Amino acid sequence: MSSAPEQEAVADEPVAPPADIRPGSPTPLGARYRTGPDGIAGTNFALWAGGAEAVELCLFDDAERETRHALTELTHEIWHGFLPGVRPGQRYGYRVHGRWDPWTGARWNPAKLLLDPYARAVDGDFGTRTEPAGAGFALPAQLYGHVRDWPEQRAADTVRDDRDSAPYVPKGVVVGEDTGEEGGADEWQDDRRPKTPWPDSVLYELHVRGFTMRHPGVPERLRGTYAGLAHPAALEHLVRLGVTAVELLPVHQFAHEDHLVRRGLRNYWGYNSIGYFAPHAGYAATGTRGQQVGEFKRMVRALHDAGIEVILDVVYNHTAEAGELGPTLSLRGIDNRGYYRLAGEARRYTDYTGCGNTLHVVQPHVLRLITDSLRYWVTEMGVDGFRFDLAAALARSLHDVDMLSPFLAVIAQDPVLRRVKLIAEPWDVGSGGYQVGAFPPLWTEWNDRYRDTVRDFWRGAQHDVRDLGYRLSGSSDLYAWGGRRPYASVNFITAHDGFTLRDLVSYEHKRNADNGEGNRDGTHDNRSWNCGAEGETDDREVRALRRRQLRNLLTTLLLSTGVPMLVAGDEMGRTQHGNNNAYCQDNATSWVDWSLLDDPEWRPLAGLAARLIALRRAHPVLRRRAFFSGRPHHRGGLRDLAWFTADGTEMTEQDWYTPGATLGMYLSGNDISQHDARGIRVVDDSFLAVLHAADRPLPFTLPGPPWARAYELLVDTAREEQPGAAEPPYAAGGAHTLAARSVVLFRAVPG
């Protein structure tokens, strides 16, 4: 074991157990306040630390004085003890003793205070808030288990740092059962989950902080918080827009990376988790001694009352401890070899995530950590589902992605988790990690094939419409197997990662200089088109074309079969000024600009989005539960899906291969292959959508009988304001001139 000289050491030997500590129980893991069999109230502490030699529980008072208690009870690799009198609000951490031998993956260091992986609330942040941000400031060296500035770089992570990290580490907080604040009950029996079926869902990806930081209707003290998102002014926009679920960027407790702190930046997105049970304390308006738990629950309740589900974006593939040169904050110091996938040289980590480490999900205790966390957020925090970041990393067995992996198998049989919404980001950065279309039937997936196809179509980069036909109709080429349905595809054009919708039509090159990485970060493959001018411009024609392209993209998304996902602010023309990787921009670059709703240039876009979502909600033919068959579903019916060329005739096989940029899609409402709860066949209106990406107008012949005798125009993206009910219908068989780069949607008037 190597240890750096001339450091203020912390004793390797644990203190003797106090007389009042009791054996307690190895279950449940974490800190649980309860009343013992003798009627004495206190807290049971339980920590899995498989290879550890000793564990100390460390309690902290308001003056940061530390009291240590040795946990001497060990059951099935779980160290545990019950402390009478320890109540909710108590702050705590652990020191774990064992060998220091990084060459074999052993990185125990009792000088480092460790955050409980099961902590339900966290108080404080890593580092000190009194330190100035900016160039030259870094995370304190005491946070690292190794000597950070060891002169021999080849052994930089192998010399142990014996300085105490406790002053720089946030503490776990004891939270009472079913309590959101110390001593306050938070009952769930009157909560009504919306339970929106997948086909009826419209997702809205948002950031808890960024959504309300500039909202004029949210009180300033609540902006950027769970309470701010629950405020009626914030909820009113979601309800008016008509979305059915918010997909929250990570709200698990997370840490800021050292390289960002050095540049005076912070991790804004939060994909750097360190506490899988704790709502991120930085988003709490009411306090961080457990109050954030109740605040989060009240937010969920408010969203449910508005008919909106809550889906969490969760990061179980890696943690904030990074690679071998990263800090020792929690799992690394508890049992490095037990929690992480180590490389052939055990000193280093297998990295399928691009973030330095990968959780070893095959290990039973790691799988238990993840599933315990998921069940907690469903049963005790009220959430309705999860989007799994880099889900392919979770599905790896020994090395390869395996759809029969322990993680997927456990989820499939879990009576709680198999009933909630499960969304996979179906890739990771490792070999064989791209798995779009491969997840089992229980799952839906982010469909990047949809994103790329729609972007390419509207920027004029597609030679034919074969792929577009698949994407518009539910991506049956990817998902029509094993009982999967069209709603297995989460259709999106933009997400938090990449250009906003407005930037997608305003920039062809990323502008990430503010991130401090020399514009090297972020993807180069944006599949964007700037409409003739790079960035902001005063050219009225360019600006009008950009607004039209935004309408085209939104309309395509919301008319496609599958589950649409919008990104907060896209419906009002939010811009990040060309930054396609704003993960560290906790400022106006990333925050939703609510003034756009008062801008006559952008206000109609939000109205169009709401109009299209209302159309989806009103018409089951636009939110199908089964794939199209291309055949009639009853005697004398039409095909449930038909494709048309510009001359009004049905497409032939050759037409799919012919260069062109126009596609007509007819959806027959009289041929839907589903029945309602009473067994009655579902019947709806029929619709004709025409997508025209060419740069010049084109006459399109509207299909005649038996398809329709006339057509009512509902949407025309060539218009800033959409058609009204008084507009006369168009005769079937006649020609309708499509404006350059536009979408039209007609309702078919039956003969």
Residue pairs with C-beta under 8 A, 6 or more apart in sequence:
1 99
1 100
1 101
1 160
2 100
2 158
2 159
2 160
3 100
3 159
3 160
3 162
4 147
4 150
4 159
4 160
4 161
4 162
7 161
7 162
7 163
8 162
8 163
8 164
9 111
9 162
10 95
10 110
10 111
10 162
10 163
10 164
11 110
12 97
12 110
13 54
13 97
14 54
14 55
14 56
14 68
14 70
14 95
14 97
14 110
15 56
15 68
15 69
15 70
16 70
17 69
17 70
17 72
17 81
18 69
20 83
20 84
20 85
21 69
21 70
21 81
21 82
21 83
22 36
22 81
22 82
22 83
22 84
23 73
23 80
23 81
23 82
24 44
24 45
24 46
24 73
24 80
24 81
24 82
25 44
25 46
25 80
25 82
26 46
26 73
26 75
26 76
26 78
26 80
27 46
27 78
28 46
28 118
28 372
29 46
29 47
29 48
29 78
29 117
29 118
29 368
29 372
30 45
30 46
30 116
30 118
30 119
30 120
30 277
31 43
31 44
31 45
31 92
31 116
31 118
31 119
31 120
31 172
31 174
31 175
32 43
32 44
32 46
32 177
33 41
33 42
33 43
33 86
33 87
33 88
33 174
33 175
33 176
33 177
34 41
34 42
34 43
34 44
34 177
35 41
35 42
36 42
36 82
36 84
40 84
40 85
41 84
41 85
41 87
42 82
42 83
42 84
42 85
42 86
42 87
43 82
43 83
43 86
43 87
43 90
43 174
44 80
44 81
44 82
45 57
45 71
45 80
45 81
45 82
45 83
45 92
46 78
46 79
46 80
46 118
47 55
47 71
47 78
47 79
47 80
47 94
47 96
47 116
47 118
47 334
48 77
48 78
48 79
48 334
48 335
48 338
48 365
49 55
49 77
49 78
49 79
49 94
49 96
49 334
49 335
50 77
50 335
50 338
50 365
51 98
51 106
51 108
51 335
51 337
51 338
52 79
52 96
52 97
52 98
52 108
52 334
52 335
53 97
53 98
53 99
53 108
54 70
54 96
54 97
54 98
55 70
55 71
55 79
55 94
55 95
55 96
55 97
56 68
56 69
56 70
56 71
56 94
56 95
56 96
56 97
56 110
57 68
57 69
57 70
57 71
57 81
57 83
57 92
57 94
58 66
58 67
58 68
58 69
58 92
58 93
58 94
58 95
58 113
58 166
59 66
59 67
59 68
59 69
59 83
59 86
59 90
59 91
59 92
60 66
60 67
60 91
60 92
60 93
60 166
60 171
61 67
64 166
64 167
66 166
68 95
69 81
69 83
71 79
71 80
71 81
72 81
73 79
73 80
73 81
74 80
77 365
86 174
87 174
87 176
87 182
88 173
88 174
88 175
88 176
88 179
88 182
88 183
88 290
89 173
89 174
89 182
89 289
89 290
90 173
90 174
91 123
91 171
91 172
91 173
91 174
91 289
92 116
92 171
92 172
92 173
92 174
93 113
93 114
93 115
93 116
93 166
93 169
93 171
93 172
94 113
94 114
94 116
94 334
95 110
95 111
95 112
95 113
95 114
96 108
96 110
96 114
96 333
96 334
96 335
97 108
97 110
98 106
98 108
99 106
99 108
100 106
100 107
100 108
100 109
100 160
102 146
102 157
102 158
102 324
102 346
102 347
103 158
103 345
103 346
103 347
104 337
104 346
104 347
105 336
105 337
105 342
105 346
105 347
106 336
106 337
107 145
107 328
107 332
107 333
107 336
108 333
108 336
109 145
109 160
109 161
109 162
109 328
109 333
111 160
111 161
111 162
111 163
111 164
111 165
112 143
112 145
112 165
112 169
112 328
112 333
113 164
113 165
113 166
113 169
114 169
114 328
114 329
114 330
114 333
114 334
115 122
115 169
115 170
115 171
115 172
115 274
115 275
115 329
115 330
116 172
116 330
117 275
117 276
117 277
117 330
117 331
117 334
117 369
118 277
118 369
118 372
119 172
119 173
119 253
119 275
119 277
119 278
120 172
120 173
120 175
120 277
120 278
120 290
120 293
120 376
121 172
121 173
121 175
121 278
121 279
121 281
121 288
121 289
121 290
121 292
121 293
122 170
122 171
122 172
122 173
122 253
122 275
122 278
122 281
122 288
123 170
123 171
123 172
123 173
123 281
123 288
123 289
124 169
124 170
124 171
124 281
124 288
125 170
125 255
125 256
125 281
125 282
126 139
126 143
126 168
126 169
126 170
126 255
126 256
126 327
126 329
127 139
127 140
127 143
127 168
127 256
127 261
128 140
128 167
128 168
131 137
133 261
133 264
134 264
135 262
135 263
135 264
136 262
137 261
137 262
137 264
138 258
138 261
138 262
139 168
139 256
139 258
139 261
139 327
140 165
140 168
141 147
141 148
141 149
141 161
141 163
142 161
142 163
142 164
142 165
142 167
142 168
143 165
143 168
143 169
143 327
143 328
143 329
144 161
144 326
144 327
144 328
145 160
145 161
145 327
145 328
145 332
145 333
146 156
146 157
146 158
146 159
146 160
146 161
146 325
147 159
147 160
147 161
148 156
148 161
150 156
150 158
150 159
156 325
157 324
157 325
157 347
158 347
165 328
169 329
170 253
170 281
172 275
172 278
173 288
173 289
173 290
174 290
175 290
175 293
176 182
176 183
176 290
178 185
178 186
178 187
178 188
178 380
179 185
179 186
179 290
179 293
179 294
180 186
180 290
180 291
180 293
180 294
180 295
180 296
180 297
180 298
181 286
181 287
181 290
181 291
181 293
181 294
182 289
182 290
182 291
184 294
186 294
186 297
186 298
188 297
188 382
191 300
191 301
191 304
191 382
192 304
192 305
193 304
193 309
193 382
193 384
194 244
194 245
194 304
194 307
194 308
194 309
194 384
195 309
195 384
196 244
196 245
196 309
198 421
198 444
198 485
198 487
198 563
199 485
199 486
199 487
199 563
199 623
199 624
199 625
200 244
200 617
200 623
201 244
201 245
201 309
201 421
201 487
201 563
202 242
202 243
202 244
202 245
202 558
202 563
202 564
202 565
202 566
202 613
202 616
203 243
203 244
203 245
203 246
203 247
203 311
203 490
203 563
203 564
203 565
203 566
204 238
204 241
204 243
204 245
204 246
204 247
204 565
204 566
204 567
204 568
205 246
205 247
205 249
205 313
205 495
205 496
205 565
205 566
205 567
205 568
206 229
206 246
206 247
206 248
206 249
206 567
206 568
206 592
207 248
207 249
207 268
207 269
207 496
207 568
207 590
208 224
208 225
208 226
208 228
208 229
208 248
208 249
208 251
208 280
208 283
209 224
209 225
209 268
209 282
209 283
209 586
209 591
210 224
210 268
210 568
210 586
210 590
210 591
210 592
211 228
211 229
211 234
211 568
211 591
211 592
212 218
212 222
212 223
212 224
212 225
212 228
212 229
212 231
212 234
212 592
213 223
213 224
213 591
213 592
214 223
214 588
214 591
214 592
214 593
214 594
214 595
215 223
215 228
215 233
215 234
215 592
215 594
216 594
217 231
217 232
217 233
217 234
217 236
218 228
218 231
218 233
218 234
219 228
219 231
221 285
222 228
222 231
222 285
224 283
225 283
225 284
225 285
225 295
226 279
226 283
226 284
226 285
226 292
226 295
226 296
226 298
226 299
227 285
227 286
227 295
227 298
227 299
228 234
228 285
229 235
229 246
229 299
229 303
230 298
230 299
230 301
230 302
230 303
235 302
235 303
235 306
235 308
238 246
238 303
238 306
238 308
239 306
239 307
239 308
240 610
241 571
241 606
241 609
241 610
241 613
242 610
242 613
242 614
242 617
243 308
243 566
243 613
244 307
244 308
244 309
245 308
245 309
245 310
245 311
245 384
245 385
245 421
246 303
246 308
246 309
246 310
246 311
247 311
247 312
247 313
247 387
247 423
247 565
248 310
248 311
248 312
248 313
249 269
249 270
249 313
249 496
250 269
250 270
250 271
250 273
250 280
250 312
250 313
250 314
250 315
250 389
251 270
251 279
251 280
251 283
251 296
251 312
252 270
252 273
252 274
252 275
252 276
252 277
252 278
252 279
252 280
252 312
252 314
252 315
253 273
253 274
253 275
253 278
253 279
253 280
253 281
254 267
254 270
254 271
254 272
254 273
254 274
254 275
254 280
254 315
254 320
255 267
255 272
255 274
255 320
255 327
255 329
256 266
256 267
256 272
257 267
257 272
257 320
257 322
258 327
260 266
260 267
260 584
263 516
263 584
265 515
265 516
265 584
265 585
265 586
266 584
266 586
267 583
267 584
268 582
268 583
268 584
268 585
268 586
268 590
269 496
269 583
270 280
270 315
271 315
271 355
271 389
271 583
272 315
272 319
272 320
272 355
273 314
273 315
273 316
273 319
273 320
274 319
274 320
274 321
274 329
274 330
275 330
276 314
276 316
276 369
276 370
276 373
277 372
277 373
277 376
278 292
279 292
279 293
279 295
279 296
279 381
280 292
281 288
281 292
283 292
284 291
284 292
284 295
284 296
285 295
286 292
286 294
286 295
293 381
296 381
297 381
297 382
299 310
300 310
300 381
300 382
300 383
301 382
303 309
303 310
304 310
304 382
309 384
309 385
309 421
310 382
310 383
310 384
310 385
311 383
311 384
311 385
311 386
311 387
311 421
311 423
312 377
312 383
312 385
312 386
312 387
313 386
313 387
313 389
314 373
314 374
314 386
314 387
314 388
314 389
315 389
315 390
316 359
316 361
316 370
316 373
316 388
316 389
316 394
317 352
317 353
317 355
317 358
317 359
317 388
317 389
317 390
317 391
317 393
317 394
317 428
318 353
318 355
318 356
318 357
318 358
318 359
318 390
318 393
319 329
319 330
319 331
319 357
319 359
320 326
320 327
320 329
321 327
321 328
321 329
321 330
321 331
321 332
321 356
321 357
322 355
322 356
322 357
323 348
323 349
323 351
323 356
323 357
324 347
324 348
324 349
326 332
326 356
326 357
331 339
331 340
332 339
332 340
336 342
337 346
338 360
338 363
338 365
338 366
339 359
339 360
339 363
339 365
339 366
340 349
340 350
340 357
340 358
340 359
340 360
341 349
341 350
341 352
341 357
341 358
341 359
341 360
342 348
342 349
342 350
343 349
343 350
349 356
349 357
349 358
350 357
350 358
351 357
351 358
351 429
351 430
352 358
352 390
352 392
352 393
352 396
352 428
352 429
352 430
352 433
353 390
353 393
353 428
353 429
354 429
358 393
359 366
359 370
359 393
359 394
360 366
361 367
361 370
361 393
361 394
361 396
361 405
361 406
361 407
362 396
362 397
362 398
362 405
362 406
367 406
367 407
367 410
370 394
370 407
371 410
371 411
371 414
371 417
374 386
374 416
374 417
375 414
375 416
375 417
377 383
377 386
378 384
378 416
378 417
378 420
379 416
383 420
384 420
384 421
385 420
385 421
385 422
385 423
386 420
386 421
386 422
386 423
387 423
387 424
387 425
387 446
388 394
388 422
388 423
388 424
388 425
389 425
390 425
390 427
390 428
390 429
390 433
391 424
391 425
391 426
391 427
391 428
391 439
392 401
392 424
392 425
392 426
392 427
392 428
392 430
392 433
392 434
392 435
393 428
393 430
393 433
394 405
394 407
394 408
395 401
395 402
395 403
395 405
395 407
395 408
395 435
395 439
396 402
396 405
396 428
396 430
397 404
397 405
397 406
400 432
401 428
401 432
401 433
401 435
401 438
403 438
403 439
403 440
408 439
408 440
411 417
411 418
411 422
411 442
412 418
412 440
412 442
418 442
421 444
422 442
422 443
422 444
423 443
423 444
423 445
423 446
423 490
424 435
424 439
424 443
424 444
424 445
424 446
425 445
425 446
426 434
426 435
426 436
426 437
426 438
426 439
426 445
426 446
427 433
427 434
427 435
427 436
427 448
436 445
436 447
436 448
436 449
436 478
437 445
437 475
437 477
437 478
437 479
439 445
439 488
440 482
441 482
441 483
441 484
441 488
443 488
444 487
444 488
444 489
444 490
444 563
445 479
445 488
445 489
445 490
446 490
446 492
446 495
446 565
447 471
447 475
447 478
447 489
447 490
447 491
447 492
447 562
449 467
449 471
449 475
449 478
450 471
450 475
450 489
450 491
450 492
450 493
450 560
450 562
451 491
451 492
451 493
451 494
451 495
452 527
453 462
453 467
453 468
453 470
453 471
454 468
454 471
454 493
454 553
454 556
454 557
455 493
455 504
455 527
455 528
456 462
456 527
457 465
457 468
457 556
457 661
457 691
457 693
458 529
458 549
458 552
458 553
458 556
458 693
458 741
459 527
459 528
459 529
460 529
460 661
460 693
460 694
460 695
461 527
462 468
462 661
462 693
463 659
464 656
464 657
464 658
464 659
464 660
465 656
465 660
465 661
465 662
465 663
466 656
466 657
468 663
468 691
469 643
469 656
469 663
469 665
470 476
470 477
470 478
471 491
471 560
472 556
472 559
472 560
472 561
472 663
472 665
472 691
473 486
473 560
473 561
473 627
473 628
473 641
473 665
474 486
474 489
474 560
474 561
474 562
474 624
474 627
474 628
475 486
475 488
475 489
475 562
476 486
476 627
476 628
478 488
478 489
479 485
479 486
479 488
479 489
479 627
480 627
485 625
485 626
485 627
486 561
486 562
486 624
486 625
486 626
486 627
487 562
487 563
487 625
488 562
489 561
489 562
489 563
490 562
490 563
490 565
491 557
491 560
491 562
491 563
491 564
491 565
492 557
492 564
492 565
492 567
493 501
493 504
493 553
493 556
493 557
494 500
494 501
494 504
494 567
494 570
495 565
495 567
496 567
497 580
497 581
497 583
498 522
498 523
498 526
498 580
498 581
499 507
499 510
499 526
499 528
499 576
499 578
499 580
500 567
500 569
500 570
500 574
500 575
500 576
501 550
501 553
501 554
501 567
501 570
501 573
501 574
502 546
502 550
502 570
502 573
502 574
502 575
503 528
503 575
503 576
503 577
503 578
503 579
503 580
504 526
504 528
504 529
504 553
505 528
505 529
505 530
505 531
505 545
505 546
505 549
505 550
505 553
506 530
506 531
506 534
506 535
506 536
506 546
506 575
506 578
507 526
507 528
507 530
507 534
507 535
507 578
508 526
508 528
508 529
508 530
508 534
509 526
509 534
509 578
510 519
510 522
510 523
510 524
510 526
510 578
510 579
510 580
510 581
511 519
511 535
511 577
511 578
511 579
512 519
512 521
512 522
512 578
512 579
512 580
512 581
513 519
514 579
514 585
514 589
515 521
515 522
515 579
515 581
515 582
515 583
515 584
515 585
516 584
521 581
522 579
522 580
522 581
523 580
523 581
526 580
529 549
531 542
531 545
531 546
531 549
532 539
532 541
532 542
532 545
533 539
533 542
535 577
535 578
536 577
537 543
543 601
545 741
547 573
547 601
547 602
547 605
547 720
548 717
548 718
548 741
548 742
549 741
550 573
550 605
551 605
551 608
551 717
551 743
552 691
552 693
552 717
552 741
552 742
552 743
554 570
554 571
554 605
554 608
554 609
554 612
555 608
555 612
555 715
555 717
555 743
555 745
556 691
556 743
557 564
557 566
558 564
558 609
558 612
558 613
558 615
558 616
559 612
559 622
559 689
559 743
559 745
561 622
561 623
561 624
561 628
564 616
566 609
568 574
568 592
569 592
569 593
569 596
571 605
571 606
571 609
571 610
572 592
572 593
572 594
572 596
572 597
572 602
572 603
572 605
572 606
573 596
573 599
573 601
573 602
573 605
574 592
574 593
574 596
575 593
576 582
576 585
576 589
576 590
577 589
579 585
579 589
582 589
582 590
596 602
596 603
597 603
597 606
604 720
604 721
607 722
608 715
608 717
608 722
611 715
611 722
612 715
615 622
615 714
615 745
616 622
616 623
617 623
619 669
619 684
619 685
619 687
620 669
620 672
620 674
620 682
620 684
621 667
621 668
621 669
621 672
621 684
621 685
621 686
621 687
622 667
622 687
624 672
624 674
625 674
626 673
626 674
628 640
628 641
629 639
629 640
629 641
629 673
630 639
630 640
630 641
630 642
631 639
631 640
632 638
632 639
632 640
632 671
633 640
633 671
633 672
633 673
634 670
634 671
634 681
637 668
637 670
637 671
638 668
638 670
638 671
638 686
638 706
638 707
639 668
639 671
640 667
640 668
640 671
640 672
640 673
641 665
641 666
641 667
641 668
642 650
642 665
642 666
642 668
642 703
642 707
643 650
643 651
643 655
643 663
643 664
643 665
643 666
644 650
644 651
644 663
644 664
644 665
644 666
644 688
644 690
644 703
645 651
645 655
645 662
645 664
646 662
646 664
646 698
646 699
646 700
646 701
647 701
648 700
648 701
648 702
648 703
648 704
648 733
660 694
661 692
661 693
661 694
662 690
662 691
662 692
662 693
662 694
662 698
662 700
662 738
663 690
663 691
664 688
664 689
664 690
664 700
664 703
665 688
665 689
665 690
665 691
666 686
666 687
666 688
666 703
666 707
666 748
667 686
667 687
667 688
667 689
668 686
669 683
669 684
669 685
669 686
669 687
670 683
670 684
670 686
670 750
672 681
672 682
672 683
672 684
674 681
674 682
675 681
675 682
676 682
685 747
685 748
686 707
686 708
686 747
686 748
686 750
687 714
687 745
687 746
687 747
687 748
688 702
688 703
688 707
688 708
688 711
688 745
688 746
688 748
689 743
689 744
689 745
689 746
690 700
690 738
690 743
690 744
690 746
691 743
692 698
692 700
692 738
692 739
692 740
692 741
692 742
692 743
692 744
693 741
694 740
694 741
695 740
695 741
696 740
697 737
697 738
697 739
697 740
698 737
698 738
699 735
699 736
699 737
699 738
700 735
700 736
700 737
700 738
701 733
701 734
701 735
702 708
702 711
702 730
702 731
702 732
702 733
702 734
702 735
702 736
702 746
703 732
703 733
704 732
704 733
705 732
705 751
706 751
707 732
707 748
708 732
708 748
708 749
708 750
708 751
709 731
709 732
709 749
709 750
709 751
710 729
710 730
710 731
710 732
710 749
711 729
711 730
711 731
711 732
711 736
711 746
711 747
711 748
711 749
712 727
712 729
712 730
712 746
712 747
712 749
713 723
713 727
713 729
713 730
713 744
713 745
713 746
714 722
714 723
714 745
714 746
714 747
715 722
715 723
715 743
715 744
715 745
716 722
716 723
716 739
716 742
716 743
716 744
716 745
717 742
717 743
717 744
718 738
718 739
718 740
718 742
729 749
730 736
730 746
732 749
736 744
738 744
